[in-house]
């Protein structure tokens, strides 16, 4: 291999196709080191001491220690006008034909520049309601989602970088049952991930086997029995007409039956998301980015990066194996500045997106390679020891990130939406150590949010096929098909990074003693790992709960409830099924079956 940094052929392919800078026939990045230099130089431009920070940025990028989001790696320092942000939540969709198609246009422009998009369709009136201005009847939000789906397919057909979409709907919207079942048809909404916005009241109603009202603002639907509700698109709670009452438990059953059958919808525990939002005092969230690790307000953007834990294991596979937490913390501190600088040097598809990013200066620092790091530490994924390791790592990253953001605020100022008293009163911020909260009180903080766990599918392949994000190892080795620049597919034999390291150390074709793959873990083990780190993640976690095809529905039906009870902000599952296929079985129309699961995007869709 002509670049010593690549030990896996697929890694060099990913770099060459997705992240290597070239203009027509002229290649600017001769090696991956050139790519790191390009990124470091571009992002250090936002600092007064450019040379100092260019060097520090390069140091954490070198050897894949820190992996910025894919749009940063592909777009920083190039001549094209592109955004460095991977994904956006778009503005509220006004309930009118003009409003719907204005929102569609904004989504198209964002997808064209390579950003994924998230939308809450709850603002659209339900199917069958009279549209009095034109004397017609509304067709409902799901019908308009099909227009978005076609738009996305059209954008992709032009050769634009592949993006993904998230669509959400409230659990009390009158069309929620149609939304839940929409993707049971394998031909419907294939470019969407979908999630139900499940409120605390709904979860209580499910537990109590109570009736559940489906409703919509009465100023649209006319008179009848009403309840006062907060609703997207309205500044204050409004009277909402009850269209019908259903069994909450029966509606929950429909959600679980659908996700058992086709891996969707996921659920977002939206009240918990808003209650724990550091900017609870100035924004209301009702959607996320396509992989659900970043809940965002209208026009909010994802600015993500992941620390590669495999590069911080000392003496791997030995009795002295250890994780260098001090080095992890130092890398986190530099990475915060790198991601903060992205906000200042990036372009944005829309002015409203720039205003939102600059107002909150959200970043999402997380980790990847956890499962491989555990293998190198001789710890079995899902064991009590592994949960403790993961939690300690996330605590280290979280606290280092907050300290770094305070230091940058001393130098450059706090984010514009910062309100000291209200920010410090936030539910998540109150859990931080007193020393950090005192620092915020004295100096402010540069970034409203600092941590998130992304799926990292593509950038983890780039880093020589490390395990992705929080996920367990998929398998020790397998064949993977990836898209070539000419539109054809190439096959690569892929070996997991930690397994390859183990074998290179003289262990032939054996597996590390603590090896376990995703298919042999219980769903409870998946959830436990997610729950272990959630207390140190101020945004959310992209995690797919894998279950075997023969997993009984009687046991499956409680998984989302268990996720709620464990304090998670959302959950998605994947069970091999006739609609989406099997994990890594193949690629159809640019979507890698199974790897997409519910909220994870494939290499082709490039959400990271």
N, C-alpha and C positions, 0 to 999 in steps of 0.2 A: 504494500500500500504506500502511495507516494507522500503521505503526510503522517508523521509518527504519532500525531494526536488521535488519529482514527485507528482503532483496533477492530472495528466491525465494518465491513464493506457497506452495509446499509446506512451507517452514520455518515460516511463520506458522500453517499448518494443524496441524503437529505440535505446536507450542507450545499452541495453543488446545485441542486434543483431549487431549493427554497431560500437559502440565505446568502449564497455567494453573489457578490456584486459584479455584474457585467453590464456593458452597454453594447448591444448588438454583438459583434464579434470580438470586442475588446473586453478582456477580463481584468478587473481591478484587484480582486482578492485572489492572489496566487495560492495562498494557503489559509487555513483557518485562523492563523495568527494575524494575517492581514485583516480578516473580518473583525477580530477582537480590537485591533488598532483603530479600524474605521469607527466602530461603535464608541470606543473610549474617547477618541478625538471629538466626535460629534457631540457627545453628551457633556464633556468637560467644558464645552463652549459656554455653558450657562454659569460657570464659576469664574470668579476673578482670578484665582490662581489655577489657570488652565493646565499648566504643566504638572502640578502636584496631583490634581484629581484625574488627569488622563492616566498617569502612572498607576494610581490606586485602582481605578476602574479596570485597567488592563490586568492588574494582579488578580482580581477576583474572577474575571472572565477566563483567564488562562487555565487550561486543563479542565474546563467546564465546571469550575467550582461554583460559579453563579450563572444561571441561565435566564437572561431576560426573556420576556414574552417574544413570540415569533415575529410580530410586526416590528419590534425594536431591532431585532437582529437583522431583519431583511431591509429595513428602511432607514436606519440611522446613518447619516452621512452620505446618502446617495443623491443624485440629481433629480430624481422623480418627485413629484408632489404627492406624497403619501402620508397617511396618518401612522403614528407609532403606537396607536391604541388598538388593541385587539377587538374589543367589543363595546357596544353602547346599548343603553336602554333609551328608547325613543320617547318623544313627548306624548302626552295624553292624546288619544284619538278623539277628535270632536265628533259628536253623534250627528253628522250631516254628510251629504255626499261630498261637499267641498272638503270637509275636515278629513274624511276617510282617504280621499285621494291625495290631499296634501301630505298626510302621514305616509302614504304609500311612496310618494316621490322622495321624501326624506330618507326612508328606508333604502330605496334603490340607490340613492347617491352614496349612502354610507356603505352598503354592500359593495358597490363599485370600487371603493377605495380600500376594500379588504377587511372592513370591520363587520363582525357579527352584530345582530340587533335583537333586542328584546322588546316586547310590547305587552301591555295589559289591554285585553279586548273587552274588559268589563264595562267600559263606557258606552258600548254599542247596544242599542235597544234590542230586546229579544225578538225572536222570530214571531211573526203574526201580529205585532203591534202596528197600529195605523200610523203611517207617516202623513200627518194631516196636511202638510204644506203642498204635497204633490198628489194626494189622493190614492196612494199606494200602500202596500203592506210591507213591513220590514222583513228581511230574510235572515236576520240574526248574525251574531259575530262569527260563527263558524263558517258561514258562506263567504264572508269577507276574508277570513284567513286563507281560503283557497286562492283568492286573488293574490295575496302576499306570496303564497307558495309558488304560484306560476311566475310571479315577478322574479323571485329568487332563482328559479330554474332558468329563466331567460337571461338574467345577469350572468349566471355561471356559464351559459352557452356561448357568451361573448369572449370567454377566456379570462375574465376578471378573476382575481384570486378568490378562492372558494371561502364562503362565509357560512354561518349558520344562524338560525333564528330561534328565539324562545317566545312562546305565546302563553299567557296566563289568563285565567278567568276565576272570578270569585266563586266561592262555594255556595253562595246564595243567589247567584244570577239565574234567572229563569231558564236559560239555555245550558245550564251546567251538565245536564245528562247527555245532551248531544255532544258537548265538548269532551266529556269523559270517553265516549265511545268512538270519537272521530277517527282515531288511528287504528281501530280494529280492521278497517279497510286498508289493505296494504298499498293501495294506490292514492291514499289521501294524506295530505300534509306531510309529505316525505322530507321536506326541508325544515320542518319545525321540530323542536323539542317542545313538549307542552307540560304545564304544571297547574294543579289546582291550588288556589290561594285558600288554605284552610285556616280559619280563625279559631281562637281559643273557645269561643262560644260554640262553634260547630263541633270541636273535639269533645267538649262537655256534653253536648246533645247526643253525640254518638255513644259516649259512655253510659249515659242515662237512658238510652233508647227513646229519646224524645222526638217530637215532630220538629221539622225544620222548615222555616218559610223561605220560599223563593220569591224575590222581589226586585223592583226596579224603581228609580225615582218617579214619583207620581206626576211631576210636571210634564213628563213625557208620556206616561201610560194612562193618565186620567185618574178618576176617583175610585173609591173602594176602601177596603180595610188597609190601613197604612201603619208602618212602623218608622220611627226616626232612625236613620242610619248615616254614618259617614260613607261617602261614595266618591270614587275618583272622578275628578272633573268639577267637584263642588268644594268650595272653601270651608263650608260648615255642614254639620249633619242636616239631612233633608228628609222630608216625608217620602217613604217608598211604598208603593202599592204592592200588596201581597198577591202574586199571581196564583200560587197554590202552596199547599203544605205537603211535604213528603216526610217519610221516615228518615231521620238522620242516619240511623244504622243501615237502612236500605241503600241510601246514597253512598255511604262508605263502602258497602259491599260492592256496588257498581265500580267504584274506583279501584278496589283491590282485584276484582275480576278482570278489569281491563288491563291493569298493569301485569297481572299474572299471564294474560294471554298475549300481550304485545309490548311489554316493558314500559308502557305509558298509560296514564299520566303519572308524573312525579307529584309530590306534594311540597308546598312551601308553607311553613308555619308562620304566616305573615304577621300576626300580632307579636310574636316573639322577635321576629326580624325588626319590626319597628320599635319595640320596647328597648331592644339592645343596641339600636342605632346610635352611634355617637353624635349624629346630627338630628336626633329626635326633635329638637326644638325648632328646626327650620325646614324640614322636609318630610314627606310621606312617601313610603316606598310601596309599590304594588307590582314590581317586575324585577327580573334579574337578567344578567347576561346569559348567553345560550347554555353555558355549562353550570350555571346556578351558584358559582362560588362568590359572586359579587352582586348582592342586592343593591339596586341603584335607583335614584330618583329620576324623573324625566330629564333626558339628555345627559345622564351620567355616563362615565366611561371607565373601562378596565385598564389599569396600568400595572401589569403583573410581572413578577419575577420569582424564581425558585432557587433556593440553595440546594446544591447537589450533595446530599449527605454522604454518598459513597467516597467523596474526596476528603473526608474528615475522619476516616477510620484508620487508626494506627495499629499496626501488627495484625492485620485481618486474619481470621480463622484460627488464631492461636489462643492459648490460654491467657495471653496478655492483651487480647484485642480490646480496644477502647475507642470511644468517640471523643474527639477533641472539641469540647464544648466552647472553650475559650476562642478557638479559631472560628467556630460557627458564629459566635457572637460578634467577633470583629468583622467577619464577612457581611453579616446582617447590617452593621452600622454603615459600611461603605455602600452597600446595596440600596439603602434608603436614600442616600444622596443621589445615586445614579438614577433611581426611579423618579425622584422629585425633579431632577433636571429634564427628564423626558417631557414633563408637562410644559416646560418653557421652550423646548426646541421643536416640538411636534406641530405638524399641521392638523387641522380638524376638518372633516367634511362639512360641518355646519357651524356658524358662529355661536349658536346656543350650546353646542357641545364644548366649545372652547371656554365659554363663560362658566359652565358648570364645573369643568375640570379645574380651572384656575381659581374658582371660588372655594372649593373644598380641598383641592390638592390631594385627593384620595390616591393611595397606592395599595397594592396587594402583595406583600412579601410572604412567601411560604417556603416549602421545601419539596423536593422530589427525591426519588431513590430510597425511600424509607425501607421498603421490603428488602432490597439488596443490602442496605446498611445493616439491617438486623441479621441477615445471613452471615455477613462478615463479622458480626459480633457474636455469632453462635447463639442467637436468640430466635426462637420460633415465633413467627407472626401470629398474633392472637393470644400469646401467653401473657400472664400477668407481668412478667419482666418486660416484654415488648411494649406493653401499654405504658409502663412506667418510663421506658426509654423515650417513646414518642412524645409523651407529655412533657418530659424534661426538655427535650429538644425544642418543642414549640414554645414552651415558657421562655427559654433562652432567647429564641428569635424574637418573640413578642416584646420582651422587656428591653432587649438591645435596640430594637427598632424604635420604640417610644423614646428611649434616651437619645438616640441619634436625631430624631425629629425635633426634640427640645433644643438640642445643640444647633441645629440648622435654623430654628426659629430665632435663637439669640443672634445669629449672623444675618439672616435674611428677612426675618419677620414671620408671624403666624399666618395661617391661611385666612383669607378675608372673611369667611363666615364664622370665625372663631369668636365665641362668647364665653369668657372665662368661667363665670359662675355656672352657667347652664351646662357647659361642656364637662366641667368637673362633677356636676350632679348626675351625669349619665350613668346608667346601670353598669355598663361594661367598664367605664373609666374608674368607677368606684372600687373595682376589684384589683386595680393596679397597686403596686407597692407604694407606701406613703412617700418614699423618696422621689418616685416618678411623678406622683400627683403634686408634690410640692414644687418640683421643677416646672410643671405645666403652669402652676399658679404664679410662679415668679417670672418665667421667661416666655410662656405661651408654647405653642406647638405648631410645627410646619404643616403637618398633614392630618386631616380629620380622621382618617382610617389608615391602618398600616399593615394588616395581616389578612391573608386569604390563602386557601389551598386550591390551586388550579389542577386540572387533569394532566397537563404537561405531556400529552402523548407524543407530539412531534419533537419537541426539544429534548425529551428523554431519549428518543431514538438518536438524535444528534449526538448526545453524550454517550455514545457507544451502547445504546440499548439498556440503559438502567431502568429499573422498575419505575413506573410513572406515579407521580404524586404520592398520595396516601395508599395507593392500591397495593395489594399483594402481588407477587410475581404471577404473571399469567401462566407461563409454562417454562420449563427449563430450556426448551428449544422448539422451534416451529418454523414453518415456511410462511413468508409474508410477501404479498403482492403490493407493489407501489407503482404509482404513475410516473412514467418517463416524460421528458419534455416534448417528445413527439406524439404524445397521446397514447402510446402503447404501455403495456404493463410489463414490469420485470419482477422476477421472483428472487427473493433473498432467503437463504437459510439463516435464521436468527437464533443466537444463543444469548440467554440472559447474562447481563454483565457480571454479576457475582458468581454465577456458575462458571463462566469463562475464566474468571480470576482463580477460582478454586481448581479448575482443571489445569490451568497453566502452572499451578504450584506443584504439579506432579500427581494429581489425583485422577488421572486418566478420564474415563467416562462416568465417573461416579458423581453423586450430588452432595452438597454440603449437608452435614448431619441435621441441621435445623431447617432444611428445605421443606416448604409446603407451598402448593400453588392455590390459585383462587378457587378452583373447583372443589378443593378438599377442605375448605374452611366452612364452618357453620355461619349462617347469616348473623347469628348473635356475635360472632367474633368480628365480622365486618363492622357492625354497629358499635361494638365496644371500642374499636380503634378510633372511629370517628368521634365518639363521645369523649374519649380520653383527651383529645386536643382542642375540642370546641371551646373550652373556657379561655383559651389563649388566642382565639381567632376572632377578631372584632368584626369580620364580615362573615363569610360562610365557607363551606367545604364542598368541593366537587368529589363525590364518592358514589360508586355504584356497588350496591349490595348484590353480589352474584349468588344465584341459587341454582342447583341442578335442575334439569328438565323434569325429573321425576319427583321433585319436592312437592309434598302434598299441600293442596290449597288450604286445608284446615290449619296448618302451621304458618303458611305464607300470609294469611289474612291479617295477622297481628303485627307484621313487621313495621308498618308505618306508625302504628300506635306505640310500639316499643321505641321507635325513633323519637316520637314526641315526648314520651315519658322520660327519656334520657337527656332531654334538654337540647336536642338538635334543632337546627333551623330549617331543615328540609331533608328529603330522602328520595332516592331513586333506586330501583331494583332492575336486575336483568336475569331473566330465565330464558334459555333457548326456546324458540317458539316458531310457528310457521310464518308469522308476519315478518319478523326481523332476522330470522335465521339463527345460526350458531356463532359463538365467539370466534372471530378471525377465520370464518369459513370462506369469505371471498368478498369481492367488491361488486356492487351493482350500482350503476349510475353515479359513481363517485362517492358512494356511502359505503364504508367498510362495515359489513354486517356484523352485528354483535358488539363490535368495539364502540359503536355509537351508543349502544345500550339506550339509556334515556337521555342523559344530559352530557355525554362525553362525545366530543367531535373527533372524527377520524383524521388521519394524516391528510387526506384529500380536502377536508373541510377547513383544516388549519385554524382552529380557534386558539392555538397557543404558539 
